[in-house]
Amino acid sequence: MEKLTVGRFNFICFTEAGKKLMLTLGEKLGALGSAAGAGEGLLGAEPLSGASVRGPEAVESLSAFTEEAFRQDNVLVYIGAVAIAVRAIAPFVKDKTTDPAVLAIDEQGRFVVPVLSGHIGGANGYAEKIAALIGAVPVVTTATDIRGEFAVDVFAKRHGLEINDMKMAKEFSAKLLRGEEAVFTVTPRVHSEEGLFLIPKCLVIGMGCRKGKLFEELKAFLLEVLGEHGLDQRALRVLVSIDIKKEEPGLLKLAESLGIPFVTYSAETLMAQEGEFESSELVLEKTGADNVCERAAAAYGSEKILVKKTAKDGMTIAIGMVTGKEEHE
């Protein structure tokens, strides 16, 4: 067994014919990545990021190779029988929302088969594009694809949306396939009624706090405010504040725990924001800005402040909303 890595593509082969095909694919993908510069190309920026080519290298354990690729969320390509791929990945398959894309290609390069995570992981798309590189047939079997129907999970991934309930997403697709009306709602708000909701990463959390505020207090306050206003935590996009807080441990840990970036702005930038903000002479004296949370949300590019300045125990929070894809730093 030998492996080859191209960007996030992890190839493994089991025969000499398979190795020849693997090297050909490595050469073609490497050339695509190099020609694209920043990584944009036939297969998109993410899998070809850097387009670095490593290998071929000997593989001692198929299980260890597979486990590592799953851990790193890489794209796995087995050049051999589909059954080999199925047996190899079986112990590591957990959830369709997090499992990586897995493909199998026969050693003659005639067929490219998406084995796992066809939609959310992108395996169907990779199969079609890799097949185009080597003149193979992509064997896509998901019902919505073969019927040319709208795939809500693909739509969600493409637009950076979270799906509230994968069972509802499955029912949505089933309705389409039965020829029935199927609807979903895009919203950052929590809904108690049953339905399919796609959650956009659109909420900008502006926060200020007294020095030394604990992470636990900050997170509890944030969740309290989100709950009071019916906003979904999965809609959080960024945490913002003033630059004198850029090393504040509680805020740094809060952003890390939420999996969102932490962006700070100078007092001058905050004061340059236009709009109506609650003003505090004490905050102005201490920070150089009369309002941290609302002005920071505005500085990021929030089109609207959904939650005005709210204060509690030395903490302030405001929540803005952005609708564009580009971040403002």
Steps between C-alpha positions, in 0.01 A plus 500: 500500500617852420356845560519842338381830643399799287368787709217339701466203262636178652545225240582138575562219249549126521645393161754623245219601264338689784827674579534614141151652510570657840815672370312625194229650720762651728668666204174638361373627836837648590508686169150632561593628842818666377321669211231630733745687722291551812354152463192581293456259215295220356440346841471821700726665750466280807617153388782642285617754757873533440490211250800342675580150372647247745593147408463237386572338835456147629198435724534238773145515636186571297307559821750756630504679164120522500472608863750784449320626190168497688658687790634771269174516301686430177357366174576127474542335161544122491633372169365149501178310566213687664482220758851585620394859564180392675682262736772754571268787595235295685652541852532877461166602348303710751271767356416622150543859616862446604633198308752588227458436129606150396538379141606177331655474152567171325866449412431541128348842560163419341265587786508749789260409781399731788486266800432735791382859560382563146331830576629669815852365461496569127582147381251516211653817365855369541404180319366692201803726477762230554323286241528790255876514558558136405212435260313277745131454580379651831266251667269729702209315663332752732137537396486881483807506274391234254157665468645848478314614812601780737724371785448706812817378674712605202323836492564546873870421474549721196346797680650442844171402663445258790216248474287494814394135469644243260184287532298795371752545217450136406123544504538814286683296234246219526216746432678629191548148372130427557407813307363677807552857615809539718602821675771625731562828682831685530516668840737561795210465742398197704162354408295267716285374216608205288657577166821528305699810592833605352704713735726768348827600667390860528507609865775738609555495875638827633628467856675710761594395849682592815858372510528144624142396431482122498417303187217324682333833585540635148357186336207480743419865429518446124276192511255686724471788252469263203224313681310815593493610136440156348828491307672175407856451624584329170447836325800658672756630252754704693578652841615863488629751752748787551871435446594554865310175557683300232689298764210472748508127599125468555412644160768297322375178658140592422576540129699175501221308672247627244729426205486858370769764443570780748548839329588827672504863391673816618309763695538732202335248270216448745438872540497544122190279467183676397169437670322539829690337787445510873777722637691462829742764626661247733566256215632785287741602773631146549512376140490800268164389360163587650350163408689176430243229427269683256778688324710183460204320341457795265873507418482140382235599248170419669212629289276495805537488879252233609578529871598839640754537778415272792704517822548261791764469773777684317416354158329654198368338188337608173407278207518613140414321179686482169356360181800520267763226464805721541633566848600847612817517703 
